[in-house]
Amino acid sequence: MEVYVVTLRTAQGPRSGTYCTVLVTLIGTSGESQPVSLEREHLISGSAHTITVTAERPLGAVVLVRLRLQTQPGFPDLDWHCQDVEVGAGGGGKERQVDHFPCNKWLRTADGDIELRNGQVCTVNSETLQILKDHRMREIKNKQQHFRWRTFAQGVPNCVDMDSLKPLGPNLSYTRQSPGTELQYLRGFADRAYVQAHWSEDSFFGYQCLNGCNPMMISQVHSLPPNLPVTTDMLRPFLPQASSLELELERGTLFLLDYKVVEGVPPNTVNGQQQYLAAPLCLLYYNQQGELKPIAIQLQQTPGPENPVFLPSDPEPDWLLAKMWVRCADFQCHQLISHFLVTHLLGEVYCTATLRQLPEIHPLHQVG
Ligand SMILES: *[C@@H]1O[C@H](CO)[C@@H](O)[C@H](O)[C@H]1NC(C)=O
């Protein structure tokens, strides 16, 4: 006879408890126990219940705990937020060993058997027991039915096949309360005296290309793109006296912002008003005073009489507007590429792939 002491812990928090009963089966390397149920007790939130499981022969190392939630006649069928299960074996003496089986899931009567494994992270290559390999496979198969891929739009990453947050269920929902209005964050915008004083200066425009919220567009150029028809003669007033475009290209003091990626993107209509998008090219010069300044702006990709190159020597409002169109395109790239695509859309791809391909015991799943 071998006696195991099993502790079932219910999570803290409202509605974590249940009126259901739980059947517990221990699965060891040398056999399974009979299922034992928690009788005439309710699992209330924050509680720990202990039951004794007796096996005729030692089970070996206990590697899985099987739980099954069952309604009790006359009581409502409530889900149970199980925190974890602990299994103690070997009596009260020195050899007593306690194994820990984390859960932190909302279990339902409709789930049938749920099998928890102990908390030691491991990859499939270091898995030695066949029952644990099978457990991994079952978990993944199960998840793959629940989390499927959907095509969000042609040419962009796929997303999870769900229409709302609801099907994610309580297991995957945030439990943390949001911290209310983010006043600190808003305050940061109100007190930007330096920006208010310098926003229209060329050197601040250049500074923002490196130190603003989107430093991803600027690159050094050693030759000009064929669709930006600028010449030394045009740019002479903005370069040092004895220098030339060719010389500065060679020196590596010229930089380019090229927003070709937004070319042809259909602009929105906002409140019934058609919006417009430029796909500019902007050439910048890193001067001997250590300032980075724009020296030529073409608002669209294809050169022509309708698409002139603006210069710092143009009338001030023209040059300022040209810079504003560049910043507008920059904002679109920042929001659509760095933010929406690379943060949200790719984040969802990694999350969905992790849920579908890695069992919870995998170290990378734990990181996620
Ligand atoms: C939570 O996860 C467990 C284990 O994967 C699953 O059996 C159960 O149905 C999930 N609970 C809900 C409410 O989706």
The ligand as an SDF file (V2000), in Angstrom:
LIG
                    3D

 14 14  0  0  0  0  0  0  0  0999 V2000
   -8.7280   26.4030  -19.7050 C   0  0  0  0  0  0  0  0  0  0  0  0
   -7.6930   25.4960  -20.0880 O   0  0  0  0  0  0  0  0  0  0  0  0
   -7.9550   24.1250  -19.8150 C   0  0  0  0  0  0  0  0  0  0  0  0
   -6.6970   23.3240  -20.0980 C   0  0  0  0  0  0  0  0  0  0  0  0
   -6.1990   23.5940  -21.3550 O   0  0  0  0  0  0  0  0  0  0  0  0
   -9.1450   23.6920  -20.6590 C   0  0  0  0  0  0  0  0  0  0  0  0
   -9.4170   22.3310  -20.4510 O   0  0  0  0  0  0  0  0  0  0  0  0
  -10.3340   24.5390  -20.2510 C   0  0  0  0  0  0  0  0  0  0  0  0
  -11.4530   24.1920  -21.0330 O   0  0  0  0  0  0  0  0  0  0  0  0
  -10.0300   26.0070  -20.3840 C   0  0  0  0  0  0  0  0  0  0  0  0
  -11.1070   26.7340  -19.7760 N   0  0  0  0  0  0  0  0  0  0  0  0
  -11.9410   27.5080  -20.4700 C   0  0  0  0  0  0  0  0  0  0  0  0
  -13.0360   28.1380  -19.6800 C   0  0  0  0  0  0  0  0  0  0  0  0
  -11.8120   27.6790  -21.6510 O   0  0  0  0  0  0  0  0  0  0  0  0
  1  2  1  0
  1 10  1  0
  2  3  1  0
  3  4  1  0
  3  6  1  0
  4  5  1  0
  6  7  1  0
  6  8  1  0
  8  9  1  0
  8 10  1  0
 10 11  1  0
 11 12  1  0
 12 13  1  0
 12 14  2  0
M  END
$$$$
